[in-house]
Amino acid sequence: MKLLSLALISFLAQASAGGYNTRISGYAPGTDVVDHGNVDLDQAAMETAIKPKTEEAFAAGKDIYETGGNSKVYATVTLTAPLASGISSGTVLSGVGQDGLVLTAEASGSKGASFFSLKYAGGSCQMSVADKSKCFAESGTLTDGTTVYQYSSVATSAGRTLQGFSTAAGSKMASEELFLMFAKYYGQDDYADKLVQAAFSGGATDFTNGNADFSSMTLVGREQLVKKMSAYMNVLMYVIHELEASIGKCVDSTPYSNESAIHAWDEGVAFYSGYLSGETGSLGGSLIYALAEKRGGDFGTMVGDVSLVNSKLMTYFAEGRDRLDEANCSKAEKTMDKILSMIYIPVIQGALKYGYKTSLSRTDEKAVAEGIAFVQAVLPLVAAADEDAAATIYKNMGTGATTCDFAAVKKAFESVYDDVGIKCEQVGGYMDGTGEYYPGFEPCQTKACGNDKEKTFNYNMEKKLTCKDLKKRDDKKTVCASVTKARKQCAKACKAC
């Protein structure tokens, strides 16, 4: 599909009643990502399936997690006679739907085969939707306008699943820094799927770090683990993957002709928000956008009716899209870095909220499980900045914890804010509903100095060395030992010396 000029996107997004450029939580995509955004239907369907908290319900939810049904939906058509000739990929076939409606889908098939596949358009045939009027009839005929294909049965499946976001990560994200950070910490590429599967079964993981054992949890706690780890581990990492992929696809010599890069960027936004959030985001949805809205309300970090995180990220998403369209790849990458510095704030807020709750009582299994889920989703990020801080959080909130020292957990998180690029004010503090912070949960204060990434100091002939620069140097120990300003200004960077 031809990329629209960005000058037209805003107008067309408002005019569209359901077209490919319909806004996602206020963002106007430049390419067709409806099918991608519909992965939130899988998340929502899985959550609904496991809600009864029975073994049968969990089996149904696990099936949705593993097989999907609402994003990248295919139909495998069994023919009454083998194909006399092949069907070129992308050939559009039309046929009758289950209620008589005429439908179209893209097909491909090999000569002599007794079946071929059809790719439904995004938002048409979906397995979690009771209305199957947009799915082909169980038997009938299909045609490209010249050749008629008679079929006896049709089976529906999905090519995009919540599980696949994790199991495909090792091959798709092998060169991406953040994924490698998580994979190194856990010691397995599909760490997210391993955690979700353990939550489904009530089992345990076998990780290098951050191991989890859910065998003592009932379905009450395991429900929370499945829901939250699927969305905030499997899906969130794939959001980041798509943003990284967009930068890799950007060509700085082709302004207004970077469709593949913009499409990957749009996919990232679609996976972040999902279309269940609505065009303005007011419906929330079931993915990370919805989490940011909930935590923004909890932590007093709202900007009007929208959380600070989503307000900023939607601005950055639009900015990045525009930079890609201009073929300004370096600026697009800088915009991505701004996104990555904020995107884990809601997860950190979630960990802090449930750390506080479980410090008061560990009898509430639901709260304990929610805290575990949020911690598992962010531990590798903390560990990359400070292994001791991660160890403190895991000790107090991991599956083996019997008590939670919330002050220690809060201090551990706050100690790495500067390293991960966030500020105390962006996180806020947990509020009691009356406009007051819960005791001991007031926001920390971002220091004007201490580990400043902007202020510079002189070292030998270098005139603009910052703490951020210092952390990357092999001779950090020498610099810290010889420069008083470095020791004071870059306390955290010099900590290991």
C-alpha positions in Angstrom: 0.0 0.0 0.0 1.4 3.4 -1.0 2.5 5.6 1.9 0.4 8.7 2.4 2.1 12.0 2.6 2.4 13.1 6.2 0.8 16.4 5.3 -2.4 14.5 4.6 -2.3 12.0 7.5 -4.0 14.1 10.1 -6.9 15.1 7.8 -7.4 11.6 6.5 -7.2 10.0 10.0 -10.0 12.2 11.2 -12.0 11.5 8.0 -11.6 7.7 8.1 -14.3 5.7 9.8 -12.3 2.5 9.9 -9.6 2.8 7.3 -5.9 1.9 7.7 -5.0 5.4 8.9 -7.5 5.5 11.8 -5.8 7.0 14.8 -4.5 4.8 17.6 -4.7 6.7 21.0 -4.3 9.9 19.1 -1.5 8.7 16.9 -2.0 8.9 13.1 -0.2 5.9 11.4 1.1 6.4 7.9 0.6 2.7 7.0 -1.9 -0.1 7.5 -1.4 -1.5 11.0 -5.0 -2.4 11.9 -4.1 -6.1 11.8 -1.1 -5.5 14.1 -3.1 -3.5 16.6 -5.7 -6.3 16.8 -3.2 -8.3 18.8 -4.9 -6.7 21.8 -7.9 -8.7 21.0 -5.9 -11.8 21.8 -4.7 -10.3 25.1 -8.3 -9.4 26.0 -9.7 -12.7 24.9 -7.0 -14.6 27.0 -7.8 -12.5 30.0 -11.5 -13.2 29.7 -10.9 -16.9 29.2 -8.8 -17.3 32.4 -11.0 -15.1 34.6 -13.1 -18.0 36.0 -9.8 -19.3 37.5 -10.4 -23.0 36.8 -8.0 -25.4 35.2 -10.4 -25.6 32.2 -10.4 -21.8 31.9 -6.6 -21.7 32.1 -6.4 -24.4 29.3 -8.6 -22.2 27.1 -6.5 -19.1 27.9 -3.3 -21.0 27.1 -4.7 -22.0 23.8 -5.4 -18.3 22.9 -1.9 -17.3 24.1 -0.3 -19.9 21.9 -2.5 -19.8 18.8 -4.0 -16.3 18.7 -6.8 -15.8 16.3 -7.3 -12.1 15.8 -4.1 -10.8 14.3 -2.6 -12.0 11.0 -5.5 -14.4 10.5 -5.2 -17.1 7.8 -7.7 -19.5 6.2 -6.4 -22.8 4.9 -8.7 -23.9 2.2 -9.0 -27.7 1.3 -9.8 -28.1 -2.4 -12.1 -30.7 -4.1 -9.4 -31.0 -6.8 -5.6 -30.2 -6.8 -4.5 -26.9 -8.3 -4.0 -27.1 -12.0 -1.5 -24.2 -11.7 0.0 -22.2 -8.9 -1.5 -19.1 -7.3 0.9 -16.3 -7.1 1.4 -14.8 -3.6 -0.9 -11.8 -3.1 -3.5 -12.9 -5.6 -6.9 -11.5 -4.5 -9.7 -14.1 -4.4 -13.3 -13.4 -3.7 -16.0 -15.7 -2.2 -19.0 -15.8 0.0 -18.9 -15.3 3.7 -20.8 -17.2 6.3 -23.8 -14.9 6.1 -23.7 -14.4 2.3 -21.5 -11.3 2.3 -18.9 -11.2 -0.5 -15.4 -11.2 0.9 -11.9 -10.9 -0.5 -8.5 -12.2 0.7 -5.0 -12.5 -0.5 -4.0 -16.1 -1.6 -1.0 -18.2 -2.5 -0.7 -21.8 -3.5 1.5 -24.3 -5.3 0.7 -26.3 -8.5 -0.7 -29.7 -7.6 -1.5 -28.8 -4.0 -4.8 -29.9 -2.6 -5.0 -26.8 -0.4 -3.9 -23.1 -0.4 -3.9 -20.3 2.2 -5.7 -17.0 2.3 -4.7 -14.0 4.3 -7.6 -12.0 5.7 -7.4 -8.3 5.9 -7.0 -6.8 9.3 -10.2 -6.4 11.2 -12.1 -8.9 9.1 -12.3 -12.6 10.2 -11.4 -12.8 13.9 -11.7 -15.9 16.1 -12.6 -14.1 19.4 -15.5 -12.3 17.7 -18.8 -14.1 17.7 -19.8 -12.5 14.4 -18.2 -14.6 11.7 -19.9 -12.8 8.8 -16.4 -11.7 7.7 -15.1 -15.3 7.5 -15.5 -17.4 4.4 -18.3 -20.0 4.4 -17.2 -23.5 5.5 -17.5 -24.7 1.9 -18.1 -23.1 -1.5 -16.1 -21.5 -4.3 -13.5 -18.8 -4.6 -12.4 -16.9 -7.8 -9.9 -14.5 -9.0 -12.3 -13.4 -11.8 -11.0 -16.0 -14.2 -10.5 -19.3 -12.4 -12.9 -20.8 -10.0 -11.7 -22.9 -7.1 -14.1 -25.2 -5.3 -13.3 -26.0 -1.7 -14.8 -28.5 0.8 -13.5 -27.1 4.1 -11.7 -24.1 5.6 -9.6 -23.9 8.7 -8.7 -20.7 10.4 -5.4 -19.9 12.2 -3.3 -17.0 13.1 0.3 -16.1 12.1 0.8 -13.6 15.0 0.5 -14.7 18.6 1.3 -13.4 22.1 3.6 -16.4 22.6 5.4 -15.8 19.3 6.5 -12.3 20.4 8.8 -14.2 22.8 9.7 -17.4 21.0 10.7 -15.5 17.9 12.8 -13.0 19.8 16.1 -14.9 19.6 16.1 -14.8 15.9 14.5 -11.4 15.3 16.2 -9.4 18.0 19.7 -10.9 18.0 21.4 -7.6 17.6 19.2 -5.4 19.7 20.7 -4.0 22.9 17.7 -4.1 25.2 16.6 -7.6 24.3 20.2 -8.8 24.7 20.3 -7.2 28.1 17.2 -9.2 29.2 18.3 -12.4 27.5 21.7 -12.2 29.2 20.2 -11.6 32.6 17.7 -14.5 32.4 20.1 -16.7 30.3 17.4 -17.7 27.8 16.1 -15.9 24.7 12.5 -16.9 25.3 12.5 -15.9 28.9 9.2 -14.2 28.7 7.4 -17.2 27.3 9.1 -19.4 29.9 7.6 -17.2 32.7 4.1 -17.1 31.2 4.2 -20.9 30.7 5.3 -21.4 34.3 2.4 -19.2 35.4 -0.1 -21.2 33.3 1.1 -24.5 34.7 2.1 -23.5 38.2 5.7 -24.5 37.5 9.1 -23.0 37.8 11.8 -21.5 35.5 15.5 -22.4 35.2 17.1 -19.0 34.7 20.6 -17.8 35.3 19.2 -14.9 37.3 15.7 -13.9 38.4 14.4 -17.4 38.7 10.7 -17.8 39.5 8.7 -20.7 41.1 4.9 -20.4 41.0 4.2 -23.9 42.4 2.8 -22.6 45.7 0.5 -20.1 44.0 -3.2 -20.7 43.4 -5.0 -19.7 40.2 -5.8 -16.4 41.9 -2.2 -15.3 41.7 -1.3 -17.1 38.5 -4.1 -15.3 36.7 -2.3 -12.0 37.4 1.0 -13.4 36.4 -0.3 -14.6 33.0 -2.1 -11.4 32.2 0.7 -9.0 33.2 3.8 -10.9 32.0 2.2 -11.5 28.6 1.5 -7.8 28.0 4.4 -6.3 29.8 7.1 -8.7 28.8 6.2 -10.5 25.5 4.4 -7.5 23.9 6.5 -4.7 25.4 9.8 -6.1 24.1 8.3 -6.5 20.7 7.2 -2.9 20.7 10.8 -2.0 21.2 11.9 -4.4 18.5 9.7 -2.7 15.9 11.1 0.7 16.8 14.6 -0.6 16.5 13.7 -2.3 13.2 12.4 1.0 11.8 15.7 2.8 12.4 17.5 -0.1 10.7 15.2 0.3 7.7 15.5 4.1 7.4 17.4 5.3 4.4 18.7 8.8 4.8 18.8 9.5 1.0 15.1 8.8 0.3 13.0 11.6 1.9 9.2 10.9 1.7 9.9 7.4 0.5 10.7 5.5 3.7 7.5 3.4 3.8 9.1 0.2 5.2 10.7 2.2 8.1 7.5 4.1 8.9 5.5 0.8 8.7 7.8 -0.8 11.3 7.4 2.3 13.5 3.6 2.3 13.1 3.7 -1.4 14.1 5.5 -0.5 17.3 2.9 2.0 18.2 0.1 -0.4 17.3 1.6 -3.0 19.6 2.1 -0.4 22.4 -1.5 0.7 22.3 -3.7 -1.7 20.4 -7.0 -0.6 18.8 -9.1 -1.4 21.8 -7.8 1.9 23.3 -9.9 3.8 20.8 -8.9 6.6 18.5 -8.2 9.0 21.4 -7.0 6.4 23.9 -10.0 7.0 26.2 -11.0 3.3 26.1 -7.7 2.2 27.6 -7.4 -1.2 25.9 -5.4 -4.1 27.3 -1.8 -3.4 26.5 1.0 -1.0 27.7 -0.9 2.2 26.9 -3.7 1.1 29.3 -1.1 0.3 32.1 0.4 3.8 31.7 -3.0 5.4 32.2 -3.7 3.3 35.3 -0.4 4.1 36.9 -0.5 7.7 36.0 -3.7 8.0 38.0 -2.2 6.1 41.0 1.0 8.1 41.0 -0.3 11.6 40.4 1.4 11.9 37.1 -1.5 12.9 34.8 -1.4 15.7 32.3 -5.0 16.6 32.1 -6.9 13.4 31.3 -3.8 11.5 29.9 -0.9 10.1 31.8 2.4 11.9 31.6 4.0 8.8 30.0 1.4 8.5 27.3 1.3 12.2 26.7 5.1 12.2 26.1 5.2 9.0 24.2 2.5 9.8 21.7 4.3 13.1 21.0 7.5 11.2 20.5 5.8 8.5 18.3 4.5 11.3 16.0 7.9 13.0 16.0 9.7 9.8 15.1 7.3 9.0 12.3 7.9 12.5 10.8 11.7 12.2 11.1 11.5 8.9 9.3 9.4 10.4 6.6 12.0 13.2 6.2 14.7 10.5 6.0 16.3 12.1 9.0 17.4 8.8 10.4 19.8 10.1 13.1 17.1 12.3 14.6 14.6 9.4 14.4 17.0 7.3 16.4 17.3 10.1 19.0 13.6 10.2 19.3 13.5 6.4 19.8 16.0 6.8 22.6 13.7 9.3 24.3 10.9 6.7 24.0 13.0 3.9 25.5 13.9 6.1 28.5 10.3 6.5 29.4 8.5 3.3 28.3 9.4 1.3 31.4 8.1 3.9 33.8 4.6 2.3 34.2 6.2 -1.1 34.9 8.4 0.5 37.6 5.4 2.2 39.0 3.6 -1.1 39.1 6.5 -2.8 40.9 6.6 0.0 43.5 2.8 0.0 44.0 2.7 -3.7 44.8 5.9 -3.6 46.7 4.2 -1.2 49.0 1.1 -3.3 49.3 3.0 -6.5 50.0 5.2 -4.8 52.6 2.0 -4.3 54.6 0.7 -7.8 54.1 1.7 -10.8 52.1 -1.6 -12.6 52.6 -3.1 -11.0 49.5 -1.9 -13.4 46.8 -3.3 -11.3 44.0 -1.1 -8.3 45.1 1.9 -10.5 45.6 1.6 -12.0 42.2 1.1 -8.6 40.6 4.3 -7.4 42.3 6.2 -10.4 41.0 5.0 -9.9 37.4 6.1 -6.2 37.4 9.4 -7.0 38.9 10.2 -9.8 36.5 9.4 -7.4 33.7 12.0 -4.9 34.8 14.7 -6.7 36.8 17.2 -7.0 33.8 17.0 -3.3 33.2 17.8 -2.5 36.8 20.5 -5.2 36.9 22.3 -3.6 33.9 22.6 -0.4 35.8 23.3 -1.9 39.3 23.4 -5.6 40.1 23.1 -4.9 43.8 19.9 -2.9 43.3 18.4 -5.7 41.3 19.3 -8.2 43.9 17.6 -6.1 46.6 14.4 -5.9 44.6 14.4 -9.6 43.8 15.1 -10.5 47.4 12.1 -8.5 48.6 9.7 -9.1 45.8 10.7 -12.3 44.0 8.8 -15.6 44.4 11.0 -16.6 47.3 10.4 -13.5 49.4 8.6 -13.9 52.7 8.7 -10.2 53.7 9.1 -7.0 51.7 11.2 -4.0 53.0 9.5 -1.4 50.8 12.0 1.4 51.8 14.8 -0.8 50.5 12.9 -1.6 47.3 12.1 2.1 46.7 15.7 3.1 47.3 17.0 0.4 45.0 14.7 1.6 42.1 15.5 5.2 42.7 19.2 4.5 42.7 19.1 3.6 39.0 16.7 6.2 37.7 19.5 8.3 36.3 21.1 5.3 34.6 17.9 4.3 32.8 17.2 7.9 31.8 14.1 8.7 34.0 13.5 11.3 36.6 11.8 11.1 40.1 9.1 13.5 39.0 8.1 11.2 36.0 7.6 8.3 38.4 5.8 10.2 41.1 4.5 8.6 44.3 1.6 6.3 45.2 -1.4 8.4 46.2 -4.2 7.4 48.6 -7.1 8.9 46.7 -7.4 12.0 48.8 -4.5 13.9 47.2 -2.0 12.6 49.8 0.9 10.2 49.3 0.9 7.0 51.3 3.4 7.1 54.1 6.9 6.6 52.9 5.8 6.8 49.2 6.5 10.5 48.5 8.3 11.1 45.2 12.1 11.3 45.4 13.7 14.5 44.2 15.9 14.6 41.1 19.3 16.0 42.1 20.6 18.9 40.2 24.0 17.2 40.2 25.4 13.9 41.5 25.5 11.9 38.3 24.8 14.7 35.8 24.9 13.7 32.2 25.1 17.2 30.8 27.6 19.1 32.9 31.2 18.6 31.8 34.6 18.6 33.4 38.1 18.7 32.0 40.4 15.6 31.9 43.8 16.0 30.3 43.1 17.5 26.8 39.4 16.6 26.8 37.2 19.6 27.4 33.7 18.1 27.3 33.8 14.9 29.2 30.4 14.1 31.0 29.4 11.4 33.4 27.7 9.6 30.6 31.0 9.6 28.7 32.9 8.5 31.8 30.8 5.4 32.3 31.8 4.1 28.9 35.5 4.6 29.4 38.0 1.7 30.1 40.1 4.1 32.2 37.3 5.2 34.4 39.2 4.3 37.6 42.1 6.5 36.6 39.8 9.5 35.8 37.9 9.1 39.1 41.1 8.9 41.1 42.6 12.0 39.5 39.8 14.4 39.0 38.0 15.8 42.1 35.1 17.1 40.0 34.6 13.7 38.5 34.4 12.0 41.9 31.8 14.5 43.1 29.8 15.0 40.0 29.8 11.4 38.8 29.4 9.5 42.1 27.5 6.6 40.6 29.9 6.3 37.6 32.8 6.2 40.0 31.2 3.8 42.5 33.0 0.7 41.1 36.4 2.4 41.4 
